[in-house]
Amino acid sequence: GSAVDLSELLAEIRQLRIQLERSIQINTTLRQRLEQQLLSRTDPRSTININYL
C-alpha cells in the first residue's frame, strides 16, 4: 500500500542525499586542487577567479 511506497521513497531520498553530499565533497576537493594549481603559477594572467563556482 501507500505505507510501503512511502518507506521506499524515504529510502531513495536518503540514498540521494548521501550521493549529493559525496558529490559536494568531491567538488570541493577538486576546486581546492584547482585553486592550488592556479596559485602555484607565476604568470599573473593565468590566475582565474573561480569563487563563483
N, CA, C and O atoms as CSV, one atom per row, in Angstrom:
chain,resi,resn,atom,element,x,y,z
A,1,GLY,N,N,0.806,-1.213,0.000
A,1,GLY,CA,C,0.000,0.000,0.000
A,1,GLY,C,C,0.832,1.251,0.000
A,1,GLY,O,O,2.006,1.236,-0.369
A,2,SER,N,N,0.211,2.345,0.421
A,2,SER,CA,C,0.901,3.634,0.410
A,2,SER,C,C,2.017,3.685,1.446
A,2,SER,O,O,2.988,4.422,1.274
A,3,ALA,N,N,1.885,2.904,2.525
A,3,ALA,CA,C,2.923,2.900,3.555
A,3,ALA,C,C,4.226,2.349,3.000
A,3,ALA,O,O,5.304,2.864,3.297
A,4,VAL,N,N,4.123,1.300,2.194
A,4,VAL,CA,C,5.313,0.713,1.583
A,4,VAL,C,C,5.928,1.699,0.601
A,4,VAL,O,O,7.147,1.864,0.558
A,5,ASP,N,N,5.082,2.352,-0.186
A,5,ASP,CA,C,5.579,3.325,-1.155
A,5,ASP,C,C,6.310,4.460,-0.448
A,5,ASP,O,O,7.346,4.931,-0.916
A,6,LEU,N,N,5.760,4.893,0.681
A,6,LEU,CA,C,6.366,5.997,1.422
A,6,LEU,C,C,7.733,5.604,1.961
A,6,LEU,O,O,8.679,6.389,1.887
A,7,SER,N,N,7.844,4.394,2.504
A,7,SER,CA,C,9.133,3.960,3.041
A,7,SER,C,C,10.157,3.802,1.928
A,7,SER,O,O,11.342,4.075,2.121
A,8,GLU,N,N,9.694,3.357,0.756
A,8,GLU,CA,C,10.611,3.238,-0.383
A,8,GLU,C,C,11.095,4.614,-0.825
A,8,GLU,O,O,12.267,4.792,-1.158
A,9,LEU,N,N,10.186,5.582,-0.827
A,9,LEU,CA,C,10.568,6.945,-1.198
A,9,LEU,C,C,11.569,7.522,-0.205
A,9,LEU,O,O,12.536,8.172,-0.602
A,10,LEU,N,N,11.341,7.285,1.079
A,10,LEU,CA,C,12.262,7.788,2.098
A,10,LEU,C,C,13.637,7.161,1.947
A,10,LEU,O,O,14.652,7.841,2.101
A,11,ALA,N,N,13.679,5.859,1.645
A,11,ALA,CA,C,14.959,5.186,1.454
A,11,ALA,C,C,15.687,5.763,0.245
A,11,ALA,O,O,16.903,5.949,0.271
A,12,GLU,N,N,14.929,6.044,-0.816
A,12,GLU,CA,C,15.540,6.617,-2.017
A,12,GLU,C,C,16.069,8.019,-1.741
A,12,GLU,O,O,17.140,8.391,-2.221
A,13,ILE,N,N,15.314,8.796,-0.963
A,13,ILE,CA,C,15.750,10.153,-0.617
A,13,ILE,C,C,17.039,10.104,0.192
A,13,ILE,O,O,17.939,10.918,-0.018
A,14,ARG,N,N,17.131,9.143,1.126
A,14,ARG,CA,C,18.355,9.017,1.923
A,14,ARG,C,C,19.546,8.691,1.037
A,14,ARG,O,O,20.631,9.243,1.220
A,15,GLN,N,N,19.347,7.797,0.077
A,15,GLN,CA,C,20.436,7.442,-0.832
A,15,GLN,C,C,20.851,8.635,-1.685
A,15,GLN,O,O,22.040,8.867,-1.900
A,16,LEU,N,N,19.868,9.392,-2.170
A,16,LEU,CA,C,20.177,10.564,-2.987
A,16,LEU,C,C,20.925,11.610,-2.174
A,16,LEU,O,O,21.824,12.278,-2.685
A,17,ARG,N,N,20.548,11.752,-0.898
A,17,ARG,CA,C,21.229,12.717,-0.040
A,17,ARG,C,C,22.677,12.313,0.185
A,17,ARG,O,O,23.569,13.162,0.199
A,18,ILE,N,N,22.913,11.007,0.363
A,18,ILE,CA,C,24.282,10.519,0.531
A,18,ILE,C,C,25.094,10.797,-0.726
A,18,ILE,O,O,26.234,11.254,-0.649
A,19,GLN,N,N,24.501,10.519,-1.887
A,19,GLN,CA,C,25.199,10.766,-3.150
A,19,GLN,C,C,25.488,12.254,-3.330
A,19,GLN,O,O,26.560,12.634,-3.803
A,20,LEU,N,N,24.518,13.097,-2.947
A,20,LEU,CA,C,24.695,14.543,-3.086
A,20,LEU,C,C,25.823,15.041,-2.198
A,20,LEU,O,O,26.659,15.830,-2.639
A,21,GLU,N,N,25.853,14.584,-0.943
A,21,GLU,CA,C,26.913,15.006,-0.032
A,21,GLU,C,C,28.277,14.561,-0.540
A,21,GLU,O,O,29.260,15.291,-0.415
A,22,ARG,N,N,28.335,13.351,-1.119
A,22,ARG,CA,C,29.593,12.846,-1.667
A,22,ARG,C,C,30.027,13.696,-2.862
A,22,ARG,O,O,31.207,14.015,-3.009
A,23,SER,N,N,29.064,14.060,-3.714
A,23,SER,CA,C,29.387,14.887,-4.880
A,23,SER,C,C,29.883,16.266,-4.462
A,23,SER,O,O,30.816,16.802,-5.061
A,24,ILE,N,N,29.257,16.842,-3.430
A,24,ILE,CA,C,29.686,18.145,-2.930
A,24,ILE,C,C,31.102,18.058,-2.384
A,24,ILE,O,O,31.912,18.960,-2.598
A,25,GLN,N,N,31.401,16.975,-1.680
A,25,GLN,CA,C,32.738,16.793,-1.109
A,25,GLN,C,C,33.781,16.685,-2.217
A,25,GLN,O,O,34.851,17.288,-2.132
A,26,ILE,N,N,33.462,15.912,-3.259
A,26,ILE,CA,C,34.383,15.767,-4.391
A,26,ILE,C,C,34.562,17.105,-5.090
A,26,ILE,O,O,35.678,17.480,-5.447
A,27,ASN,N,N,33.459,17.828,-5.285
A,27,ASN,CA,C,33.527,19.128,-5.953
A,27,ASN,C,C,34.407,20.092,-5.178
A,27,ASN,O,O,35.215,20.809,-5.769
A,28,THR,N,N,34.258,20.116,-3.853
A,28,THR,CA,C,35.068,20.996,-3.018
A,28,THR,C,C,36.540,20.633,-3.112
A,28,THR,O,O,37.400,21.508,-3.209
A,29,THR,N,N,36.827,19.328,-3.083
A,29,THR,CA,C,38.214,18.873,-3.182
A,29,THR,C,C,38.829,19.271,-4.516
A,29,THR,O,O,39.961,19.754,-4.560
A,30,LEU,N,N,38.091,19.071,-5.603
A,30,LEU,CA,C,38.601,19.420,-6.930
A,30,LEU,C,C,38.813,20.926,-7.060
A,30,LEU,O,O,39.790,21.371,-7.662
A,31,ARG,N,N,37.882,21.717,-6.486
A,31,ARG,CA,C,38.018,23.173,-6.560
A,31,ARG,C,C,39.258,23.644,-5.803
A,31,ARG,O,O,39.975,24.534,-6.262
A,32,GLN,N,N,39.505,23.036,-4.632
A,32,GLN,CA,C,40.688,23.407,-3.853
A,32,GLN,C,C,41.966,23.049,-4.599
A,32,GLN,O,O,42.929,23.815,-4.591
A,33,ARG,N,N,41.976,21.877,-5.246
A,33,ARG,CA,C,43.153,21.482,-6.026
A,33,ARG,C,C,43.380,22.444,-7.181
A,33,ARG,O,O,44.516,22.824,-7.466
A,34,LEU,N,N,42.298,22.838,-7.847
A,34,LEU,CA,C,42.416,23.770,-8.968
A,34,LEU,C,C,42.944,25.119,-8.490
A,34,LEU,O,O,43.794,25.726,-9.141
A,35,GLU,N,N,42.435,25.585,-7.350
A,35,GLU,CA,C,42.917,26.852,-6.804
A,35,GLU,C,C,44.404,26.770,-6.492
A,35,GLU,O,O,45.148,27.711,-6.771
A,36,GLN,N,N,44.845,25.655,-5.915
A,36,GLN,CA,C,46.263,25.495,-5.597
A,36,GLN,C,C,47.111,25.507,-6.867
A,36,GLN,O,O,48.183,26.112,-6.898
A,37,GLN,N,N,46.629,24.840,-7.913
A,37,GLN,CA,C,47.367,24.818,-9.175
A,37,GLN,C,C,47.472,26.219,-9.761
A,37,GLN,O,O,48.523,26.619,-10.262
A,38,LEU,N,N,46.366,26.963,-9.690
A,38,LEU,CA,C,46.370,28.315,-10.243
A,38,LEU,C,C,47.263,29.232,-9.422
A,38,LEU,O,O,47.964,30.078,-9.977
A,39,LEU,N,N,47.242,29.070,-8.098
A,39,LEU,CA,C,48.059,29.922,-7.238
A,39,LEU,C,C,49.541,29.610,-7.388
A,39,LEU,O,O,50.382,30.484,-7.181
A,40,SER,N,N,49.866,28.373,-7.746
A,40,SER,CA,C,51.274,27.987,-7.845
A,40,SER,C,C,51.925,28.508,-9.124
A,40,SER,O,O,53.149,28.489,-9.253
A,41,ARG,N,N,51.110,28.969,-10.062
A,41,ARG,CA,C,51.672,29.503,-11.305
A,41,ARG,C,C,52.244,30.896,-11.061
A,41,ARG,O,O,51.754,31.646,-10.218
A,42,THR,N,N,53.290,31.225,-11.814
A,42,THR,CA,C,53.944,32.519,-11.623
A,42,THR,C,C,53.332,33.594,-12.509
A,42,THR,O,O,53.431,34.783,-12.205
A,43,ASP,N,N,52.698,33.179,-13.610
A,43,ASP,CA,C,52.110,34.148,-14.538
A,43,ASP,C,C,50.810,34.691,-13.949
A,43,ASP,O,O,49.861,33.931,-13.756
A,44,PRO,N,N,50.749,35.996,-13.659
A,44,PRO,CA,C,49.526,36.559,-13.067
A,44,PRO,C,C,48.322,36.444,-13.993
A,44,PRO,O,O,47.184,36.384,-13.527
A,45,ARG,N,N,48.567,36.412,-15.310
A,45,ARG,CA,C,47.453,36.330,-16.251
A,45,ARG,C,C,46.759,34.975,-16.192
A,45,ARG,O,O,45.618,34.842,-16.636
A,46,SER,N,N,47.441,33.968,-15.647
A,46,SER,CA,C,46.848,32.634,-15.578
A,46,SER,C,C,45.974,32.458,-14.335
A,46,SER,O,O,45.317,31.430,-14.174
A,47,THR,N,N,45.970,33.459,-13.463
A,47,THR,CA,C,45.151,33.368,-12.263
A,47,THR,C,C,43.700,33.644,-12.624
A,47,THR,O,O,43.364,34.704,-13.152
A,48,ILE,N,N,42.858,32.680,-12.333
A,48,ILE,CA,C,41.443,32.790,-12.668
A,48,ILE,C,C,40.632,32.790,-11.381
A,48,ILE,O,O,40.855,31.963,-10.496
A,49,ASN,N,N,39.701,33.710,-11.282
A,49,ASN,CA,C,38.839,33.764,-10.111
A,49,ASN,C,C,37.703,32.772,-10.289
A,49,ASN,O,O,36.848,32.949,-11.157
A,50,ILE,N,N,37.692,31.715,-9.458
A,50,ILE,CA,C,36.645,30.700,-9.568
A,50,ILE,C,C,35.777,30.695,-8.317
A,50,ILE,O,O,35.190,29.672,-7.964
A,51,ASN,N,N,35.700,31.835,-7.653
A,51,ASN,CA,C,34.881,31.911,-6.447
A,51,ASN,C,C,33.399,31.742,-6.754
A,51,ASN,O,O,32.621,31.400,-5.863
A,52,TYR,N,N,32.995,31.976,-8.005
A,52,TYR,CA,C,31.585,31.869,-8.358
A,52,TYR,C,C,31.127,30.419,-8.426
A,52,TYR,O,O,29.925,30.155,-8.467
A,53,LEU,N,N,32.069,29.471,-8.438
A,53,LEU,CA,C,31.683,28.062,-8.519
A,53,LEU,C,C,31.022,27.621,-7.215
A,53,LEU,O,O,30.625,26.463,-7.084
